[in-house]
Amino acid sequence: MGIDETPGQIQKDAGGAGPGRDPNSQVVFDLLRLALKEEPLEMRLGQLLARLGEILGSDAGFILILNKKQDAYLLLAHRGLPEPARAALAQVPMDDPLLACAAGRTEPLIIDLSEAPAPFDALGGWLDTLAVAGLAGLAAPFGFLGTARAAEPDRPALDLDLLGLLASQVAMIVENARLRRSAEELMVLNERNRLARDLHDSVTQSLYSLTLFAEAGERMLAAGQPEQAALYLSRVNETGQQALREMRLLVHKLRPSILGEEGLRAALHQRLRAVEGRTGIDYRLVMGENLALPAGSEEVSYYIIQEALNNAVKHARASQVEVRVESVDGSDLQLVVVDNGIGFDPDMLQETAGFGVTSMRERAEQWGGSLAVSSQPGHGTRIEAHLRLDRPPADQKLADLL
């Protein structure tokens, strides 16, 4: 059955927004507040769908986002959809006629679900009316916001103006997530440039110091002062060892990771052998052979552990480190890095630059988790992160879609 916009076929008369039904200033403020929150994307979209249900009196809602790689719209978020409807809307063809019709309109499209084509007919039977509004980004439309409800006597008509406003807020949230991901890719490039600067500032300067100490030692030997020459040779050894540690850290960061090919366990073994093992630090990795981790969690786990290990190598003067990766109750992941280094005063942590604690904490919080750092001068440091495996960040879902 084809789709057109005549009331006798698939479109119902929504009655418009109706007199006196313009959204008030409080509603507009609530939507903007939700859109601009710093909470994870999944949480904000869920709040918007819940707010949509409250304002419009809808019983279900969903957000479809275009995935050009699969030539389809994929379900990014939903509320109130039973399993059959979620399965039907999980992947909607890019050329779906209903969505094509909605994309060509400036206002939401109202659908009588008793006449809706597949896959939207999966909403029929328990719901009667579906409204679909397009999501437009900076370049072009990229998705749709849908809301559905059952017919009830004397129920007010859907407020199309308010639905359009909600759609614009959803579009802004998703578009901001896209821009943030692009910014993160730029940050990767900047990080490589930073590594190049580090190579110059640390290793090159250390090598220059080596030449100075070696030349001074030669002069002391020529002057018949072997004791002074021995001191300079000792400085050569210390500086050379530090330069070697710095170089191995930088080379490891630049080396292509085996994380995506062989998983977290293999990547951690490679890291510990390449850096800690070669700098004289005894290491131990405790991780189950068959620990199954969802997509995206291995990467964030690796970078949290890597940052903690970098601190042990560069700042803690540790001779031993232990890394533990364990599942807790099947839904949480616990990451622990313990070293026997010089430790520090936790009260000074906020004033200490370069420890990467903020980065580790942000990565953990993206997965609904937390980070704890415990240390004491002279008694080592323990860094412990918890991730919620049952709550992958929606920004990761968006990255998979795009």
N, C-alpha and C positions, 0 to 999 in steps of 0.2 A: 504494500500500500504506500503510495507516495505521500509526501508531506507538503501541505500548503498552509496558508494562513487564514483559511476560511472557517468561520465558526462551526459550520456543519460537519467538518471532518475532524481534524485533530486538535485544533486550537479552541479553547473555551474563552468566553468573554470574562475577563478577570474583574471587570467592574472598575479598573483603574485604581489609582490610589485612593480616590474618594475624597469628598470635601472634609477638611478638618483632620486628615490622616497624615499630614506631613510629619516627618520625624522631628521630635523636639530637640532642643540644644543638648539635653542630657544624654540622649541616645547617641548623637553625633560625637559628643565628648567621650563616651564609653568606647565607641568603635575606634576612635583615634588613639585612645589610651592603650587598647589591646594591640593595635597595629604597631605601636612604637615601643612596646615592652622589649626588654633584653632577654626574655625567656626563650627557651628552645622553640623552634618553628612548630614542632608537633603540638606543643602545649598551647601556643597562641592560636593556631588554626582550630584546635579543639574548642577553645574558649569562644572563638568567633562563631563556630557552628552552634554551640550551645546558646549563645546570645541571639543568634538568628532564630532558633526555635522559640526562645522566650518572646522576642519582639513580634515575630510573624505568626506565632502559634502553629509552627510546623512540627511534624512528628519525626522527620528524618532529614538528613542533609549529607551532602558529599561534595568533594572537590576533585575534579579530573584535571590532570596536567599532561600536556603533549610531550611524548617521547619520540623525537624524530627518528631515532635509531630503529625503533620498532614500528614506525608508522601507525601509532596508536595513542589514545589517551589512557593513562593509567591512573588508578585510584590512589590519591595521595592522602586523603583524610576523609573520615566519614563519622556520622553520628546517627544512631537509631536504625541502622540497616541490619536486617537479619542476614544470616549466612548465605542463603540463596541469592539475595540481592547483591551482597558484597562480591560473591563469585561472578555474577553476571556483569557487574560494572568494573571488575578488576582490570579489564583491558577492552576498551571500546575502539573499533577501527577508526582510523583517521578520517575516512570518507563516510562516516556514519551520517545518514541523511538528516536525522533529527538535530545533531550537533551542527551540521552545516547550515541548517535553517536558523538555529539560534545564533550562529556566528555572524550571519548577515543582518542582524537586527541591532538597533541602538537601545532597545528596551528588552527586558526579559521575555522569554517565550513561555506561554502557559499551555500545558499539555493535559488532555484528558487521558488518564492512564488506562481506561477501558479500551482505548483505541491506539495506544502507544505501540510502536514496533519494538522488536528485540534490539538491544538487551533490556530496554527500559520497561518492557512489559513485566519484568520480574518484580517491579514495584507494585503492580496491580494486585487486586484481591484484598489487600489490607489498607491500601492508600488509593486516593481518588484523583488527586491533582498534583502535577509536577510543574515547578517553575525552574527554568534554566537561564542563567545569566552568564555572558561571556566574560573572561578575564583577559584584559589587554595590558601588555607590557610596553616598554619603551619602543620596541620595534614592531611587534605584531601581536595579535591574539595568541594566547598559549594555553588556554584551558577554560574550564567552566565551573561555576558554582551552581549546585542544584539543591532545591528544597522541596519536600513533598509532605502532604498531609491528607488525612481522611476527611471526608465530608461530614459536617455536623450541622444540624438545624440552626439557623440564625448566626452562623459563623461569619464574621466579616470577610470581605474579599481580601486577597493578598495585596499588600502594599508594594506595588512594583517600584516606586521611587526608592523606598527603603531597601528593597532587595538589591537594586542597582548600586546603592551606596555601600551595602555590605560587600558586594562583588568588587567594588573598587578598592576596599580595604584589604580583601584577600589578595587581590592582584598586587597591591603595594607590598604586602608581606612577602609573597613568593618572589617578586622581582628583587626585593632587597636581599633575600637569601641568595639569589643568583649572583647579584653584584658582590656580595660578601665572598662567595666561592671564587669569583674572578680575582678578587683582592687577595685571597689566600694563595692562588696560583702565582700572582705577582710577588707575594711574600717569599715563595719558594725560590724564585729567581733572585730576589734580593738577598736571600740567605746564602745562595751560592756566591754571590759577590762579597758577602761578609766573610765567608770562608777564605776567599782569595785574599782579602785584607788581613785576616788573621794569620794566614800563611806568611804574609810579608812582615806583619808587626811582631809576631811571636817567634816563629822558627827562623826567619831571616836574621832577626836581631840576635837570637841565641847563637847562630852560626858565626855572626860577626864577632860576638864576644869570645867564641872559641879561638878565632884567629888571634885576637888580642892577647888572650892568656897564653896561647902557645908561643907567640913571639916573645912575650915577657919571660917565659920559661927558658927559651933559648938564650936570651941575653944574660939571665942569671947563671946559666951553666957556663957561658963563655967568660963571665966575670969571676968564675970560681966560687959561686954561691949556691951549692947544691940544695941546701935547706930551703932557700927562697924559691928555687926552681921547682922543688917538690910541692910547695904550696900552690904554685900556679898550675902544675899538672893536676892537682886535686880539683882545682876549680874547673879545669878543662873537662874532667870526668863528670862532675856534677852538672855542668851546663849541657854537656852532650846528652846525658840521660834525660834531662828535662826537655831538650829539643826533640829527642826521640819520642817521648810521650806525646808531646804536642803534635808531632807529625803523624803519629799513628791515629790519633783522634781525628785529625783533619782528613786523612786518607780514608778512614772508615766512613766518615760522613759523606764523602764524595763517591764512594764505591756503590754501584748499583745494588740495591737491596734484594736479598733472596726471600724477603717476607711474602711477596705475592706468589712466588713459585713454590716454596716449600713450607711456609707457615711460620708462626711465631716461635716455636721451639727451635727450629733450625736457625732462624735469624738471630735469636739470643745466643745460641751456641757460637755462631760465627763472630758475633760482637765480642763475647767474652774471650774467645781464643785470640782474636786479632788485636785487642786492646789490653784488657786486663792481663791475659796470659803472657803477653810479650813485654809487659812493663813490670813483671815480677809480683803481681798481685794474685794471691790464691783466690780462686772463685769457686762457687758452687751454685748450680741451677737445680731447683726443685720444681718440676712441672710434670703433670700426668701425660702419659704417651697419647691417650685418646681424648684429651680435653677438647671438646667441640665448641668453637667460638663463632658467633654470628658475624656476617660481613661488616667490616669497618672496625670491629672491636679489637682485632689483632693489631691493626695499625696504631690505634690510639694507645693500646697497652705497650707496644714496642717503644713508642716515643716517650711515654712516661718513664719506663724503665731505663731507657737510654739516657735521659736527662739526669736521673738519679745516679746512674753509674758515672756519667761525666763529672758530676760534683765530687764523687768519691776519688776519681783519678786526679782531678785538677786542684781541688781545694782541701780534701779531707786528709791527704797523706796516708791513705789506708793501705794496709798490707793484706787484708782479707775482705771479701764481699760475698754476700749470699743473696740470691734472687729467688723469690718464691712466686709462683703463679698457680692459684688454686681456685676451684669453684666452691661457692658457699651456697648451700641450699638449692643448687641448680639454677638459681636466678641471678646470683651476684658473682662477680669475679673479684678476687682479692690479689693485689699486686704488692709485694713487699721487697724492698731493697735495704739491706742492713750492711753497714761497714764498721770497721774497728778503728776509724780514723780519729783525728784530734777533736771532733765534735765542735759545738758552738752553743752559744746562749740563745735559746729559742725566742727570748724576748727581743733580741736584736734582729730577728729574721726580716721584719718589715723594712729595716733600715739597710739591709745587706743587699747589694746589687749583684746580679750575675748568677744567682743560684737557680733560676728558672722555676721557682716554686709556683709563681703565678701561672705560668704556662701549663705546668703539670695539673694544677688545681682546675683550670679552665677546661682542660681536656677531660678530666674526670667528671666534672659537672655537666658537660655535654651529654654524658651517658647517665645522667641522673644520679651520679655518685658523689664521692667526696675524697679529700686528700688530708692526711694527717702526717705531720713531721714532728718527731721527737728526737731530742739530742741533749747532750750535756758535755761541757768542756772536758776533754780527756777520756770520754766514754763512748765515742762513736755516734753514729746517726742512724735512725730508722725512718724510712719513708714508706708510708702505707696508703695505697689508693684502692677505692672500691668503685666498681662499675656495675650498673644495672643492665644485665644482658637482655632482660625482657623489655627494655625501653631504649631501643636504638634511636639516636637523634633524628628528627625529621629532616634536618639539613642533609644527613647522609642519604635518606630516601630520595630527597630532591636531586642530590648529585647522581644517584643511580638512574633517575628518570631522565636527566638531561645529558 
